[in-house]
């Protein structure tokens, strides 16, 4: 990862996205963009957690 990833901010953003998507007034076009953003965030979170786990395992 090129820049420092902030896992906490990513999770907060995912929670915000959930709230917006659950709002009945959100348009399908907006939802489509939010789903794409959430996919990218989930991939980044998984990669971050994988790296953290590898670092912990190598320290043992």
PQR file with spaces between the fields and no chain letter, atoms N, CA, C, O and H, PARSE charges and radii, in Angstrom:
ATOM       1  N    UNK     1       0.846   -1.175    0.000 -0.4000 1.5000
ATOM       2  CA   UNK     1       0.000    0.000    0.000 -0.0000 2.0000
ATOM       3  C    UNK     1       0.895    1.243    0.000  0.5500 1.7000
ATOM       4  O    UNK     1       1.810    1.364    0.815 -0.5500 1.4000
ATOM       5  N    UNK     2       0.620    2.145   -0.908 -0.4000 1.5000
ATOM       6  CA   UNK     2       1.469    3.317   -1.074 -0.0000 2.0000
ATOM       7  C    UNK     2       1.345    4.289    0.095  0.5500 1.7000
ATOM       8  O    UNK     2       2.355    4.712    0.659 -0.5500 1.4000
ATOM       9  H    UNK     2      -0.123    2.048   -1.570  0.4000 1.0000
ATOM      10  N    UNK     3       0.136    4.639    0.456 -0.4000 1.5000
ATOM      11  CA   UNK     3      -0.061    5.581    1.553 -0.0000 2.0000
ATOM      12  C    UNK     3      -0.526    4.826    2.794  0.5500 1.7000
ATOM      13  O    UNK     3      -1.004    3.694    2.714 -0.5500 1.4000
ATOM      14  H    UNK     3      -0.684    4.296   -0.002  0.4000 1.0000
ATOM      15  N    UNK     4      -0.375    5.473    3.926 -0.4000 1.5000
ATOM      16  CA   UNK     4      -0.774    4.840    5.178 -0.0000 2.0000
ATOM      17  C    UNK     4      -2.289    4.662    5.201  0.5500 1.7000
ATOM      18  O    UNK     4      -3.044    5.622    5.048 -0.5500 1.4000
ATOM      19  H    UNK     4       0.013    6.393    3.991  0.4000 1.0000
ATOM      20  N    UNK     5      -2.713    3.432    5.392 -0.4000 1.5000
ATOM      21  CA   UNK     5      -4.127    3.091    5.397 -0.0000 2.0000
ATOM      22  C    UNK     5      -4.672    3.257    6.803  0.5500 1.7000
ATOM      23  O    UNK     5      -4.066    2.794    7.769 -0.5500 1.4000
ATOM      24  H    UNK     5      -2.100    2.652    5.516  0.4000 1.0000
ATOM      25  N    UNK     6      -5.809    3.912    6.918 -0.4000 1.5000
ATOM      26  CA   UNK     6      -6.452    4.116    8.221 -0.0000 2.0000
ATOM      27  C    UNK     6      -7.673    3.194    8.299  0.5500 1.7000
ATOM      28  O    UNK     6      -8.744    3.509    7.779 -0.5500 1.4000
ATOM      29  H    UNK     6      -6.302    4.288    6.133  0.4000 1.0000
ATOM      30  N    UNK     7      -7.485    2.064    8.953 -0.4000 1.5000
ATOM      31  CA   UNK     7      -8.522    1.049    9.059 -0.0000 2.0000
ATOM      32  C    UNK     7      -9.769    1.601    9.745  0.5500 1.7000
ATOM      33  O    UNK     7     -10.889    1.330    9.310 -0.5500 1.4000
ATOM      34  H    UNK     7      -6.615    1.809    9.375  0.4000 1.0000
ATOM      35  N    UNK     8      -9.583    2.361   10.801 -0.4000 1.5000
ATOM      36  CA   UNK     8     -10.706    2.910   11.552 -0.0000 2.0000
ATOM      37  C    UNK     8     -11.547    3.839   10.684  0.5500 1.7000
ATOM      38  O    UNK     8     -12.776    3.783   10.722 -0.5500 1.4000
ATOM      39  H    UNK     8      -8.673    2.581   11.154  0.4000 1.0000
ATOM      40  N    UNK     9     -10.898    4.684    9.910 -0.4000 1.5000
ATOM      41  CA   UNK     9     -11.637    5.590    9.025 -0.0000 2.0000
ATOM      42  C    UNK     9     -12.364    4.810    7.935  0.5500 1.7000
ATOM      43  O    UNK     9     -13.472    5.178    7.544 -0.5500 1.4000
ATOM      44  H    UNK     9      -9.899    4.730    9.879  0.4000 1.0000
ATOM      45  N    UNK    10     -11.754    3.744    7.447 -0.4000 1.5000
ATOM      46  CA   UNK    10     -12.403    2.921    6.416 -0.0000 2.0000
ATOM      47  C    UNK    10     -13.667    2.278    6.975  0.5500 1.7000
ATOM      48  O    UNK    10     -14.697    2.245    6.301 -0.5500 1.4000
ATOM      49  H    UNK    10     -10.854    3.445    7.765  0.4000 1.0000
ATOM      50  N    UNK    11     -13.597    1.769    8.194 -0.4000 1.5000
ATOM      51  CA   UNK    11     -14.769    1.155    8.819 -0.0000 2.0000
ATOM      52  C    UNK    11     -15.854    2.200    9.052  0.5500 1.7000
ATOM      53  O    UNK    11     -17.034    1.934    8.827 -0.5500 1.4000
ATOM      54  H    UNK    11     -12.761    1.795    8.742  0.4000 1.0000
ATOM      55  N    UNK    12     -15.458    3.374    9.496 -0.4000 1.5000
ATOM      56  CA   UNK    12     -16.431    4.457    9.700 -0.0000 2.0000
ATOM      57  C    UNK    12     -17.112    4.816    8.380  0.5500 1.7000
ATOM      58  O    UNK    12     -18.322    5.039    8.341 -0.5500 1.4000
ATOM      59  H    UNK    12     -14.499    3.590    9.679  0.4000 1.0000
ATOM      60  N    UNK    13     -16.334    4.871    7.307 -0.4000 1.5000
ATOM      61  CA   UNK    13     -16.916    5.192    5.998 -0.0000 2.0000
ATOM      62  C    UNK    13     -17.877    4.094    5.559  0.5500 1.7000
ATOM      63  O    UNK    13     -18.940    4.385    5.010 -0.5500 1.4000
ATOM      64  H    UNK    13     -15.351    4.690    7.339  0.4000 1.0000
ATOM      65  N    UNK    14     -17.517    2.842    5.793 -0.4000 1.5000
ATOM      66  CA   UNK    14     -18.420    1.743    5.448 -0.0000 2.0000
ATOM      67  C    UNK    14     -19.739    1.853    6.218  0.5500 1.7000
ATOM      68  O    UNK    14     -20.807    1.582    5.669 -0.5500 1.4000
ATOM      69  H    UNK    14     -16.654    2.605    6.239  0.4000 1.0000
ATOM      70  N    UNK    15     -19.661    2.245    7.468 -0.4000 1.5000
ATOM      71  CA   UNK    15     -20.879    2.439    8.261 -0.0000 2.0000
ATOM      72  C    UNK    15     -21.722    3.583    7.700  0.5500 1.7000
ATOM      73  O    UNK    15     -22.949    3.493    7.659 -0.5500 1.4000
ATOM      74  H    UNK    15     -18.793    2.465    7.915  0.4000 1.0000
ATOM      75  N    UNK    16     -21.062    4.657    7.270 -0.4000 1.5000
ATOM      76  CA   UNK    16     -21.786    5.777    6.654 -0.0000 2.0000
ATOM      77  C    UNK    16     -22.479    5.319    5.373  0.5500 1.7000
ATOM      78  O    UNK    16     -23.638    5.652    5.125 -0.5500 1.4000
ATOM      79  H    UNK    16     -20.065    4.731    7.304  0.4000 1.0000
ATOM      80  N    UNK    17     -21.757    4.557    4.574 -0.4000 1.5000
ATOM      81  CA   UNK    17     -22.322    4.060    3.322 -0.0000 2.0000
ATOM      82  C    UNK    17     -23.557    3.211    3.603  0.5500 1.7000
ATOM      83  O    UNK    17     -24.566    3.334    2.908 -0.5500 1.4000
ATOM      84  H    UNK    17     -20.815    4.286    4.776  0.4000 1.0000
ATOM      85  N    UNK    18     -23.484    2.363    4.604 -0.4000 1.5000
ATOM      86  CA   UNK    18     -24.649    1.528    4.968 -0.0000 2.0000
ATOM      87  C    UNK    18     -25.856    2.395    5.297  0.5500 1.7000
ATOM      88  O    UNK    18     -26.971    2.111    4.860 -0.5500 1.4000
ATOM      89  H    UNK    18     -22.665    2.263    5.168  0.4000 1.0000
ATOM      90  N    UNK    19     -25.634    3.436    6.056 -0.4000 1.5000
ATOM      91  CA   UNK    19     -26.739    4.324    6.430 -0.0000 2.0000
ATOM      92  C    UNK    19     -27.360    4.980    5.207  0.5500 1.7000
ATOM      93  O    UNK    19     -28.582    5.074    5.097 -0.5500 1.4000
ATOM      94  H    UNK    19     -24.728    3.667    6.412  0.4000 1.0000
ATOM      95  N    UNK    20     -26.522    5.429    4.298 -0.4000 1.5000
ATOM      96  CA   UNK    20     -27.022    6.102    3.101 -0.0000 2.0000
ATOM      97  C    UNK    20     -27.784    5.117    2.219  0.5500 1.7000
ATOM      98  O    UNK    20     -28.852    5.437    1.698 -0.5500 1.4000
ATOM      99  H    UNK    20     -25.529    5.353    4.387  0.4000 1.0000
ATOM     100  N    UNK    21     -27.230    3.924    2.058 -0.4000 1.5000
ATOM     101  CA   UNK    21     -27.871    2.914    1.202 -0.0000 2.0000
ATOM     102  C    UNK    21     -29.214    2.486    1.786  0.5500 1.7000
ATOM     103  O    UNK    21     -30.153    2.214    1.038 -0.5500 1.4000
ATOM     104  H    UNK    21     -26.362    3.664    2.482  0.4000 1.0000
ATOM     105  N    UNK    22     -29.315    2.425    3.085 -0.4000 1.5000
ATOM     106  CA   UNK    22     -30.566    2.010    3.734 -0.0000 2.0000
ATOM     107  C    UNK    22     -31.647    3.092    3.668  0.5500 1.7000
ATOM     108  O    UNK    22     -32.824    2.806    3.888 -0.5500 1.4000
ATOM     109  H    UNK    22     -28.552    2.646    3.693  0.4000 1.0000
ATOM     110  N    UNK    23     -31.259    4.311    3.371 -0.4000 1.5000
ATOM     111  CA   UNK    23     -32.221    5.418    3.280 -0.0000 2.0000
ATOM     112  C    UNK    23     -33.039    5.253    1.991  0.5500 1.7000
ATOM     113  O    UNK    23     -32.472    5.221    0.898 -0.5500 1.4000
ATOM     114  H    UNK    23     -30.303    4.543    3.192  0.4000 1.0000
ATOM     115  N    UNK    24     -34.356    5.148    2.115 -0.4000 1.5000
ATOM     116  CA   UNK    24     -35.196    4.941    0.930 -0.0000 2.0000
ATOM     117  C    UNK    24     -35.112    6.076   -0.096  0.5500 1.7000
ATOM     118  O    UNK    24     -35.457    5.876   -1.261 -0.5500 1.4000
ATOM     119  H    UNK    24     -34.816    5.173    3.003  0.4000 1.0000
ATOM     120  N    UNK    25     -34.668    7.239    0.310 -0.4000 1.5000
ATOM     121  CA   UNK    25     -34.589    8.360   -0.621 -0.0000 2.0000
ATOM     122  C    UNK    25     -33.316    8.341   -1.477  0.5500 1.7000
ATOM     123  O    UNK    25     -33.170    9.162   -2.383 -0.5500 1.4000
ATOM     124  H    UNK    25     -34.388    7.402    1.256  0.4000 1.0000
ATOM     125  N    UNK    26     -32.402    7.418   -1.198 -0.4000 1.5000
ATOM     126  CA   UNK    26     -31.170    7.328   -1.973 -0.0000 2.0000
ATOM     127  C    UNK    26     -31.469    6.714   -3.335  0.5500 1.7000
ATOM     128  O    UNK    26     -32.114    5.670   -3.441 -0.5500 1.4000
ATOM     129  H    UNK    26     -32.521    6.751   -0.462  0.4000 1.0000
ATOM     130  N    UNK    27     -30.985    7.386   -4.369 -0.4000 1.5000
ATOM     131  CA   UNK    27     -31.255    6.911   -5.734 -0.0000 2.0000
ATOM     132  C    UNK    27     -30.415    5.681   -6.068  0.5500 1.7000
ATOM     133  O    UNK    27     -29.379    5.435   -5.450 -0.5500 1.4000
ATOM     134  H    UNK    27     -30.461    8.234   -4.283  0.4000 1.0000
ATOM     135  N    UNK    28     -30.874    4.920   -7.046 -0.4000 1.5000
ATOM     136  CA   UNK    28     -30.140    3.733   -7.484 -0.0000 2.0000
ATOM     137  C    UNK    28     -28.773    4.096   -8.052  0.5500 1.7000
ATOM     138  O    UNK    28     -27.805    3.356   -7.875 -0.5500 1.4000
ATOM     139  H    UNK    28     -31.716    5.119   -7.548  0.4000 1.0000
ATOM     140  N    UNK    29     -28.697    5.231   -8.730 -0.4000 1.5000
ATOM     141  CA   UNK    29     -27.407    5.680   -9.266 -0.0000 2.0000
ATOM     142  C    UNK    29     -26.415    5.945   -8.132  0.5500 1.7000
ATOM     143  O    UNK    29     -25.244    5.573   -8.219 -0.5500 1.4000
ATOM     144  H    UNK    29     -29.483    5.832   -8.874  0.4000 1.0000
ATOM     145  N    UNK    30     -26.893    6.587   -7.077 -0.4000 1.5000
ATOM     146  CA   UNK    30     -26.034    6.841   -5.918 -0.0000 2.0000
ATOM     147  C    UNK    30     -25.625    5.529   -5.254  0.5500 1.7000
ATOM     148  O    UNK    30     -24.471    5.357   -4.861 -0.5500 1.4000
ATOM     149  H    UNK    30     -27.844    6.889   -7.006  0.4000 1.0000
ATOM     150  N    UNK    31     -26.564    4.622   -5.136 -0.4000 1.5000
ATOM     151  CA   UNK    31     -26.274    3.330   -4.512 -0.0000 2.0000
ATOM     152  C    UNK    31     -25.200    2.584   -5.307  0.5500 1.7000
ATOM     153  O    UNK    31     -24.302    1.980   -4.720 -0.5500 1.4000
ATOM     154  H    UNK    31     -27.501    4.762   -5.456  0.4000 1.0000
ATOM     155  N    UNK    32     -25.290    2.625   -6.620 -0.4000 1.5000
ATOM     156  CA   UNK    32     -24.299    1.941   -7.455 -0.0000 2.0000
ATOM     157  C    UNK    32     -22.896    2.463   -7.168  0.5500 1.7000
ATOM     158  O    UNK    32     -21.959    1.674   -7.040 -0.5500 1.4000
ATOM     159  H    UNK    32     -26.019    3.116   -7.096  0.4000 1.0000
ATOM     160  N    UNK    33     -22.740    3.768   -7.067 -0.4000 1.5000
ATOM     161  CA   UNK    33     -21.431    4.344   -6.752 -0.0000 2.0000
ATOM     162  C    UNK    33     -20.960    3.988   -5.357  0.5500 1.7000
ATOM     163  O    UNK    33     -19.774    3.742   -5.136 -0.5500 1.4000
ATOM     164  H    UNK    33     -23.501    4.409   -7.171  0.4000 1.0000
ATOM     165  N    UNK    34     -21.894    3.961   -4.416 -0.4000 1.5000
ATOM     166  CA   UNK    34     -21.547    3.624   -3.036 -0.0000 2.0000
ATOM     167  C    UNK    34     -21.148    2.156   -2.900  0.5500 1.7000
ATOM     168  O    UNK    34     -20.260    1.817   -2.119 -0.5500 1.4000
ATOM     169  H    UNK    34     -22.858    4.161   -4.596  0.4000 1.0000
ATOM     170  N    UNK    35     -21.803    1.302   -3.653 -0.4000 1.5000
ATOM     171  CA   UNK    35     -21.446   -0.124   -3.633 -0.0000 2.0000
ATOM     172  C    UNK    35     -20.023   -0.306   -4.161  0.5500 1.7000
ATOM     173  O    UNK    35     -19.244   -1.085   -3.611 -0.5500 1.4000
ATOM     174  H    UNK    35     -22.525    1.578   -4.288  0.4000 1.0000
ATOM     175  N    UNK    36     -19.693    0.413   -5.225 -0.4000 1.5000
ATOM     176  CA   UNK    36     -18.335    0.334   -5.769 -0.0000 2.0000
ATOM     177  C    UNK    36     -17.319    0.810   -4.732  0.5500 1.7000
ATOM     178  O    UNK    36     -16.297    0.159   -4.514 -0.5500 1.4000
ATOM     179  H    UNK    36     -20.326    1.046   -5.672  0.4000 1.0000
ATOM     180  N    UNK    37     -17.601    1.937   -4.098 -0.4000 1.5000
ATOM     181  CA   UNK    37     -16.699    2.466   -3.071 -0.0000 2.0000
ATOM     182  C    UNK    37     -16.558    1.481   -1.913  0.5500 1.7000
ATOM     183  O    UNK    37     -15.457    1.269   -1.406 -0.5500 1.4000
ATOM     184  H    UNK    37     -18.432    2.466   -4.275  0.4000 1.0000
ATOM     185  N    UNK    38     -17.669    0.881   -1.498 -0.4000 1.5000
ATOM     186  CA   UNK    38     -17.613   -0.051   -0.371 -0.0000 2.0000
ATOM     187  C    UNK    38     -16.798   -1.291   -0.731  0.5500 1.7000
ATOM     188  O    UNK    38     -16.061   -1.813    0.105 -0.5500 1.4000
ATOM     189  H    UNK    38     -18.564    1.053   -1.910  0.4000 1.0000
ATOM     190  N    UNK    39     -16.927   -1.764   -1.972 -0.4000 1.5000
ATOM     191  CA   UNK    39     -16.109   -2.911   -2.403 -0.0000 2.0000
ATOM     192  C    UNK    39     -14.630   -2.604   -2.292  0.5500 1.7000
ATOM     193  O    UNK    39     -13.847   -3.425   -1.813 -0.5500 1.4000
ATOM     194  H    UNK    39     -17.526   -1.340   -2.651  0.4000 1.0000
ATOM     195  N    UNK    40     -14.252   -1.411   -2.740 -0.4000 1.5000
ATOM     196  CA   UNK    40     -12.848   -0.997   -2.674 -0.0000 2.0000
ATOM     197  C    UNK    40     -12.370   -0.906   -1.228  0.5500 1.7000
ATOM     198  O    UNK    40     -11.251   -1.307   -0.911 -0.5500 1.4000
ATOM     199  H    UNK    40     -14.887   -0.744   -3.129  0.4000 1.0000
ATOM     200  N    UNK    41     -13.216   -0.382   -0.362 -0.4000 1.5000
ATOM     201  CA   UNK    41     -12.855   -0.285    1.051 -0.0000 2.0000
ATOM     202  C    UNK    41     -12.708   -1.659    1.695  0.5500 1.7000
ATOM     203  O    UNK    41     -11.791   -1.882    2.484 -0.5500 1.4000
ATOM     204  H    UNK    41     -14.126   -0.056   -0.620  0.4000 1.0000
ATOM     205  N    UNK    42     -13.604   -2.574    1.361 -0.4000 1.5000
ATOM     206  CA   UNK    42     -13.533   -3.925    1.925 -0.0000 2.0000
ATOM     207  C    UNK    42     -12.243   -4.619    1.466  0.5500 1.7000
ATOM     208  O    UNK    42     -11.578   -5.283    2.260 -0.5500 1.4000
ATOM     209  H    UNK    42     -14.349   -2.393    0.720  0.4000 1.0000
ATOM     210  N    UNK    43     -11.899   -4.465    0.207 -0.4000 1.5000
ATOM     211  CA   UNK    43     -10.655   -5.055   -0.298 -0.0000 2.0000
ATOM     212  C    UNK    43      -9.455   -4.476    0.455  0.5500 1.7000
ATOM     213  O    UNK    43      -8.558   -5.215    0.860 -0.5500 1.4000
ATOM     214  H    UNK    43     -12.439   -3.925   -0.439  0.4000 1.0000
ATOM     215  N    UNK    44      -9.440   -3.164    0.639 -0.4000 1.5000
ATOM     216  CA   UNK    44      -8.342   -2.513    1.355 -0.0000 2.0000
ATOM     217  C    UNK    44      -8.283   -2.966    2.815  0.5500 1.7000
ATOM     218  O    UNK    44      -7.196   -3.181    3.351 -0.5500 1.4000
ATOM     219  H    UNK    44     -10.169   -2.563    0.310  0.4000 1.0000
ATOM     220  N    UNK    45      -9.438   -3.113    3.460 -0.4000 1.5000
ATOM     221  CA   UNK    45      -9.477   -3.583    4.853 -0.0000 2.0000
ATOM     222  C    UNK    45      -8.940   -5.003    4.960  0.5500 1.7000
ATOM     223  O    UNK    45      -8.168   -5.313    5.867 -0.5500 1.4000
ATOM     224  H    UNK    45     -10.321   -2.938    3.025  0.4000 1.0000
ATOM     225  N    UNK    46      -9.347   -5.860    4.041 -0.4000 1.5000
ATOM     226  CA   UNK    46      -8.862   -7.243    4.062 -0.0000 2.0000
ATOM     227  C    UNK    46      -7.352   -7.300    3.874  0.5500 1.7000
ATOM     228  O    UNK    46      -6.663   -8.056    4.559 -0.5500 1.4000
ATOM     229  H    UNK    46      -9.975   -5.608    3.304  0.4000 1.0000
ATOM     230  N    UNK    47      -6.843   -6.502    2.947 -0.4000 1.5000
ATOM     231  CA   UNK    47      -5.404   -6.475    2.706 -0.0000 2.0000
ATOM     232  C    UNK    47      -4.664   -5.980    3.951  0.5500 1.7000
ATOM     233  O    UNK    47      -3.640   -6.541    4.339 -0.5500 1.4000
ATOM     234  H    UNK    47      -7.403   -5.888    2.390  0.4000 1.0000
ATOM     235  N    UNK    48      -5.190   -4.938    4.561 -0.4000 1.5000
ATOM     236  CA   UNK    48      -4.581   -4.400    5.775 -0.0000 2.0000
ATOM     237  C    UNK    48      -4.559   -5.454    6.882  0.5500 1.7000
ATOM     238  O    UNK    48      -3.530   -5.655    7.528 -0.5500 1.4000
ATOM     239  H    UNK    48      -6.022   -4.482    4.245  0.4000 1.0000
ATOM     240  N    UNK    49      -5.681   -6.122    7.100 -0.4000 1.5000
ATOM     241  CA   UNK    49      -5.755   -7.140    8.152 -0.0000 2.0000
ATOM     242  C    UNK    49      -4.820   -8.310    7.846  0.5500 1.7000
ATOM     243  O    UNK    49      -4.214   -8.875    8.756 -0.5500 1.4000
ATOM     244  H    UNK    49      -6.516   -5.959    6.575  0.4000 1.0000
ATOM     245  N    UNK    50      -4.703   -8.672    6.572 -0.4000 1.5000
ATOM     246  CA   UNK    50      -3.787   -9.748    6.166 -0.0000 2.0000
ATOM     247  C    UNK    50      -2.347   -9.372    6.509  0.5500 1.7000
ATOM     248  O    UNK    50      -1.586  -10.189    7.028 -0.5500 1.4000
ATOM     249  H    UNK    50      -5.195   -8.213    5.833  0.4000 1.0000
ATOM     250  N    UNK    51      -1.986   -8.120    6.210 -0.4000 1.5000
ATOM     251  CA   UNK    51      -0.636   -7.641    6.514 -0.0000 2.0000
ATOM     252  C    UNK    51      -0.374   -7.632    8.018  0.5500 1.7000
ATOM     253  O    UNK    51       0.701   -8.026    8.471 -0.5500 1.4000
ATOM     254  H    UNK    51      -2.604   -7.457    5.788  0.4000 1.0000
ATOM     255  N    UNK    52      -1.355   -7.182    8.780 -0.4000 1.5000
ATOM     256  CA   UNK    52      -1.204   -7.151   10.237 -0.0000 2.0000
ATOM     257  C    UNK    52      -1.018   -8.565   10.775  0.5500 1.7000
ATOM     258  O    UNK    52      -0.161   -8.805   11.625 -0.5500 1.4000
ATOM     259  H    UNK    52      -2.228   -6.862    8.412  0.4000 1.0000
ATOM     260  N    UNK    53      -1.821   -9.495   10.278 -0.4000 1.5000
ATOM     261  CA   UNK    53      -1.705  -10.885   10.735 -0.0000 2.0000
ATOM     262  C    UNK    53      -0.336  -11.459   10.392  0.5500 1.7000
ATOM     263  O    UNK    53       0.275  -12.146   11.211 -0.5500 1.4000
ATOM     264  H    UNK    53      -2.517   -9.300    9.587  0.4000 1.0000
ATOM     265  N    UNK    54       0.145  -11.179    9.183 -0.4000 1.5000
ATOM     266  CA   UNK    54       1.473  -11.671    8.784 -0.0000 2.0000
ATOM     267  C    UNK    54       2.560  -11.092    9.664  0.5500 1.7000
ATOM     268  O    UNK    54       3.496  -11.797   10.042 -0.5500 1.4000
ATOM     269  H    UNK    54      -0.352  -10.621    8.518  0.4000 1.0000
ATOM     270  N    UNK    55       2.447   -9.804    9.999 -0.4000 1.5000
ATOM     271  CA   UNK    55       3.438   -9.167   10.871 -0.0000 2.0000
ATOM     272  C    UNK    55       3.428   -9.782   12.262  0.5500 1.7000
ATOM     273  O    UNK    55       4.483   -9.972   12.867 -0.5500 1.4000
ATOM     274  H    UNK    55       1.687   -9.231    9.692  0.4000 1.0000
ATOM     275  N    UNK    56       2.254  -10.089   12.766 -0.4000 1.5000
ATOM     276  CA   UNK    56       2.147  -10.706   14.092 -0.0000 2.0000
ATOM     277  C    UNK    56       2.741  -12.110   14.062  0.5500 1.7000
ATOM     278  O    UNK    56       3.467  -12.506   14.973 -0.5500 1.4000
ATOM     279  H    UNK    56       1.397   -9.934   12.274  0.4000 1.0000
ATOM     280  N    UNK    57       2.429  -12.850   13.018 -0.4000 1.5000
ATOM     281  CA   UNK    57       2.925  -14.222   12.923 -0.0000 2.0000
ATOM     282  C    UNK    57       4.434  -14.272   12.781  0.5500 1.7000
ATOM     283  O    UNK    57       5.060  -15.200   13.292 -0.5500 1.4000
ATOM     284  H    UNK    57       1.839  -12.529   12.278  0.4000 1.0000
ATOM     285  N    UNK    58       5.040  -13.307   12.105 -0.4000 1.5000
ATOM     286  CA   UNK    58       6.490  -13.307   11.946 -0.0000 2.0000
ATOM     287  C    UNK    58       7.209  -12.878   13.219  0.5500 1.7000
ATOM     288  O    UNK    58       8.394  -13.166   13.392 -0.5500 1.4000
ATOM     289  H    UNK    58       4.531  -12.553   11.689  0.4000 1.0000
ATOM     290  N    UNK    59       6.498  -12.190   14.110 -0.4000 1.5000
ATOM     291  CA   UNK    59       7.094  -11.775   15.369 -0.0000 2.0000
ATOM     292  C    UNK    59       7.153  -12.910   16.384  0.5500 1.7000
ATOM     293  O    UNK    59       7.926  -12.850   17.340 -0.5500 1.4000
ATOM     294  H    UNK    59       5.536  -11.956   13.969  0.4000 1.0000
ATOM     295  N    UNK    60       6.353  -13.927   16.183 -0.4000 1.5000
ATOM     296  CA   UNK    60       6.311  -15.043   17.143 -0.0000 2.0000
ATOM     297  C    UNK    60       7.510  -15.922   17.059  0.5500 1.7000
ATOM     298  O    UNK    60       7.613  -16.898   17.803 -0.5500 1.4000
ATOM     299  H    UNK    60       5.725  -13.976   15.406  0.4000 1.0000
